[in-house]
Amino acid sequence: MAKARKKARRTRAGKDAIALLKADHRQVEQWFGQFDKARDDSRKQELATTICNALKVHTSIEEEVFYPAFFAATEDRDLHHEAIIEHDGAKKLIAEIEAAGPDDEFFDARVTVLSEMIKHHVKEEEQPGGMFAEARKSKLDLVALGEQLAARTAELEGEMGAALAPAVRKGRNGGMRVERH
């Protein structure tokens, strides 16, 4: 576990908070794309598990580290509260996906709707005037915040352990990536 934390800090070191969060967004988008193309139930299950685990880590680091710092720096209640509510909706759907499986007739639909929810959420965070743009305009130390995000990510991934391996490994950009089979 200590090795994983050290490696995560090394690969993610120096990246600002927004770069780290965007890297996670791009990775999850790739996994959703792979899910859409998957035909094998075991591959769909693997990807759904990977997506759900990655989103659980991502929502946790945003809610525990990024969002409180953003709110303190900007006092933008609307952006902050909307992001929290969007996370709540995603968490409910993640729980339903985790409780089901590819044999459930609504499994693919749930993953598709989760994908659409996440795309909407990412667009709102990344657009001009969105949370990331407002964070950049604020007095936030985004590099220090990035270090906090990376450390918390490593902790959560360490706690999840087997749930993330072997399908998920750290990518070169500091984000997570799925291993190809």
N, C-alpha and C positions, 0 to 999 in steps of 0.2 A: 504494500500500500504506500509506503514512503517513497519507493522508487517511482510509482505512478504519479505521485504528487510532484516529485522533483522534475520528472520528464514533462509533465503538463506545464509547470512553471517555466521550464526552459523553452519549450516550443511556443508558448503563448506570451512569454516575457516581452515587454516593450510594446505590445500591441495595446492600443487604447480600447476602452470598453465598447465603443460602437463597432470597431473593426471585429472584435471577438463575437459580438452578438450577430453582426451581419454574416460572419463566416458560418455560424450555426444555422442561420436562416438559409443560406445557399445549400448547405449540406442536407437539411431536411427537405428542401425543394427537390433535390436529386433523388432522395429516397422515395418521395411521393411519386415522382416520375417512374422510378423502377417498379413501384407497386402497381401503377397503372398498366405497365407492360407485362407484369408477371402473370403466368398462366398456371403455374404449379402451386397448389395449396400450401405446401411446406415453405416455399419461397415467400408467398404472401404473408404467412404467419411470421416468418423471420423478419421481414421488412416491417410489418405492423408493430411487432415487439420493439424493434430497433427505433422506429419513429416515436412510439409512445415513451420509451425510456429516455430518448434524447429530449423530447418535449418536456418531460417531467423535470429533468435537470435544468433545461433552459428556462422554464417558467419559474422554477425555484430561484435561480440566480438573479433573474430579473426582479422578482418580487422581494427577495431578501436584500439585494445589494443595489441594483441599478435604479429601480423605481423609487425607493426612499431617498436616494441621493438626488435623483432628478427632481422630485417634489420639493425637497429642501432648497435646492438651488433655483428653481423656477416658480414654485408655488402655483404651477399650472394644474389646477384641480381637474379640469375637464379631460385633458390628455391622460393624466394619471389614473383617474377613476375608470375611464373607458377601457384602458389597457387591463386593469384588474378584472373588470367584468368580462372582457373577452377571454382572459385566462380561465376564469371560472367555467365558462361554457366549454372551452377546450378540455379542461380537466374532467368534466362530466362525460364527454364523449370518449376520452382516453379510457376512463374506467369501464365504459360499455364495451369498447374494443377489446380491452384486456380480459373481460369476463366472457367474451365470445370467442369464436374461432372461424376459420374459413368455411366450416360446414354450416354456420349460421347464415340464413338467407339474407340478412341485413349487414353482414360483415363488410363487404366491399363498399356498400353505400355509406356505412359509418366512416370508413377510412377516407372515402371521397369527400364527404361533408367536412371531416376534420381538415383535410387538405385545403378546401375552400375557405374555411374559417381562418386557418393559419395564413393563407395568402392574403386575405383581407387585413389581418392583424399586422403582418409584415409590411404591407403597403402603407398602412397608416403610420407605423413607426418610422419608416424610411422616407416618406414623402417630404417635400419642402413644407415647412411649418409643422411637421410631425415631431414626435418625441426626440428623435435623434438630432434633427436640425436645431431644435430648441435647446437640447443639452449642449451642443457645440457652441451655441451663442452664450451660454451661461458661464459661470465661473468654476464649473466642475473641473477637477483634475482627472481627465479621462484616462490618462495612463495609470495613475494610482488606482482608479476605479477598475480598470482592466485587470490589474494585478489581483484585486480583491475578487473579481469575477472568476479569474483563472484558478485561484486558490479554492474558492467554494466549489467550483466545477470539479476539481480534483477530489475534494472531500466527498461530494455526492456520488461521483463515479466509483470511488473506493467503497462506499457503502453499498452501492448497487452491485459491484463486483461481477459475479457470474451472469447477472442479467444483461450486462453490456458485452461480455465476451462470449464467443469469439467474433461475433458479427460486427462489433464496433471497436475501432481502434482510433487512436489519435492520427489525424492527417497532418501533412506538412504545413498547412496554414494554421495549425493550432486548433482547428475544429475537429469534429469527429468525422469518420468516414466508415463506410461499410466495406468489408472485405468481399471481394468477388469470389464466387465459387465456380 
